[in-house]
Amino acid sequence: MLQIKHQFQSFEEYLSYDDGTDKLYELFNGELIEMPPESGINVEIATFLLIQFASLLGYKRVRGHGLELEVRGEPRNRYPDLTIIREEHIQQLAQRNTIRLTMLPPLLVIEVVSPGELQRHRDFIAKRIQYQDCGIPEYWIIDPEAKTVLVLELTGNTYREFGNFADDDLVISPQFSQLNLQVSQIFDAVEKDGI
């Protein structure tokens, strides 16, 4: 990752920064760290799920990797692979695709785990803590290596495991019961493309 040397004193100062590119940055200890491109498999899984949710909720409520979440801790922002937003977010995000801590949290965030121990820790531990702290009601961790979907539900202030789904299990969502999706469909969609 390429680090851009610019010291930001606040999240507001960071939000007003524009380097004239479409690059995504995490704000870590006041400095920008450029996010590398997602793997092809991660993008395919996220896109497949985007299509599934868009058919249920409409395309305006489903946001891909470019949606930014302000979070507490370091880094100060995250870019989930897929986010299901609330109806009121549509207007709030018209100018900038950033959900602030002062706004209601999104309904669901989905992360597709990238290979490597550091990435696994980030999705299973670090992001889980930050998303839980933001009050996001539901968090899915999709693990292409294990071919599982872990669904976490916020109960009180803590995520609890709602279900860990594999093979031909239906993915059960506490909020989106109308979703009719087997775990195998998620991974078969990627494998049929030769990956």
BELNORNOR-V570471 format. One record per residue. PSI is psi in radians with two decimals (999 if undefined). OMEGA is omega as a letter, one per 30 degrees, with the letter a starting at -180 (* if undefined). NEAR is the number of other C-alpha atoms within 10 Angstrom. Layout:
PSI:OMEGA:NEAR ; PSI:OMEGA:NEAR
This chain:
2.40:l:8 ; 2.22:l:10 ; 2.28:l:12 ; 2.14:a:11 ; 1.69:l:10 ; 2.14:a:11 ; 2.09:l:14 ; 2.33:a:17 ; -0.37:a:11 ; 2.87:l:12 ; -0.60:l:15 ; -0.73:l:9 ; -0.74:l:11 ; -0.75:a:17 ; -0.49:a:11 ; -0.10:a:7 ; 2.40:l:11 ; 2.04:l:9 ; 0.11:l:6 ; 0.16:l:6 ; 3.07:l:6 ; 0.27:a:8 ; 2.59:l:12 ; 2.38:a:18 ; 2.51:l:22 ; 2.48:l:20 ; 1.91:a:21 ; 2.03:a:15 ; 0.71:l:15 ; -0.07:a:19 ; 2.63:l:18 ; 2.32:l:20 ; 2.06:a:18 ; 2.35:l:15 ; 2.30:l:14 ; 2.81:l:11 ; 2.61:l:9 ; 2.71:l:13 ; 2.74:l:11 ; -0.70:a:11 ; -0.78:l:17 ; -0.74:l:19 ; -0.74:a:18 ; -0.77:l:18 ; -0.82:a:21 ; -0.69:l:24 ; -0.73:l:17 ; -0.80:a:17 ; -0.62:l:19 ; -0.77:l:22 ; -0.72:l:14 ; -0.84:a:17 ; -0.64:l:20 ; -0.60:l:16 ; -0.44:l:12 ; -0.74:a:14 ; -0.22:a:15 ; 2.58:a:12 ; -0.44:a:14 ; -0.37:a:13 ; -0.04:a:20 ; 2.14:a:23 ; 2.38:l:22 ; -2.79:a:19 ; -0.37:a:18 ; -0.19:l:17 ; 2.31:a:20 ; 2.36:l:21 ; 2.22:l:22 ; 2.30:a:23 ; 2.86:l:20 ; 2.68:a:14 ; -2.83:a:13 ; 2.32:f:14 ; 2.97:a:20 ; -0.09:a:17 ; 2.70:l:21 ; 2.73:l:22 ; 1.53:a:21 ; 2.70:l:21 ; -0.55:l:23 ; 2.44:a:25 ; 2.34:l:26 ; 2.04:a:23 ; 2.90:l:22 ; 2.81:l:15 ; -0.77:a:12 ; -0.34:l:11 ; -0.50:a:19 ; -0.87:l:14 ; -0.71:a:8 ; -0.49:a:14 ; 0.12:a:14 ; -0.66:a:9 ; -0.69:l:8 ; 2.31:a:10 ; 0.96:a:15 ; 2.18:l:20 ; 2.02:a:20 ; 2.83:l:17 ; -0.40:l:13 ; -0.18:l:8 ; 2.86:l:13 ; 2.56:l:15 ; 2.77:l:21 ; 2.90:a:21 ; -0.58:a:17 ; 2.40:l:23 ; 2.52:l:23 ; 2.28:l:24 ; 2.37:l:24 ; 2.10:a:24 ; 2.24:l:21 ; 2.73:l:19 ; 2.60:l:12 ; 2.55:a:8 ; -0.68:l:9 ; -0.76:l:9 ; -0.68:l:14 ; -0.79:l:16 ; -0.74:a:13 ; -0.82:a:14 ; -0.71:a:21 ; -0.47:a:17 ; -1.15:a:11 ; -0.88:a:16 ; -0.64:l:18 ; -0.79:l:21 ; -0.79:a:17 ; -0.73:a:20 ; -0.67:l:25 ; -0.78:l:22 ; -0.55:l:16 ; -0.21:a:21 ; 0.44:l:19 ; 2.10:a:20 ; -0.47:a:22 ; 2.40:a:24 ; 2.16:l:26 ; 2.39:l:24 ; 1.97:a:20 ; 2.13:a:27 ; 1.73:a:21 ; -0.50:a:18 ; -0.82:a:9 ; -0.20:a:9 ; 0.93:l:14 ; 2.79:l:20 ; 1.97:l:26 ; 2.11:l:19 ; 2.11:l:22 ; 2.44:l:23 ; 2.37:l:22 ; 2.06:l:19 ; 1.96:a:14 ; -2.10:l:10 ; 0.23:a:13 ; 2.41:l:16 ; 2.38:l:21 ; 2.67:a:14 ; 2.00:l:14 ; -0.62:l:18 ; 2.59:l:16 ; 1.89:a:16 ; 2.52:a:19 ; 2.94:l:17 ; -2.15:a:14 ; 0.23:l:11 ; 2.50:l:15 ; 2.38:l:16 ; 2.05:a:22 ; 2.18:l:20 ; 2.30:l:19 ; -0.48:a:14 ; -0.42:a:12 ; 1.17:a:14 ; -0.37:a:9 ; -0.18:l:9 ; 2.23:l:15 ; 1.54:a:11 ; 2.19:l:15 ; 2.59:l:18 ; -0.74:a:18 ; -0.54:l:17 ; -0.67:a:15 ; -0.83:a:21 ; -0.51:l:21 ; -0.65:l:13 ; -0.67:a:14 ; -0.78:a:18 ; -0.55:a:11 ; -0.34:l:8 ; 0.10:l:9 ; 0.33:a:6 ; 999:*:11
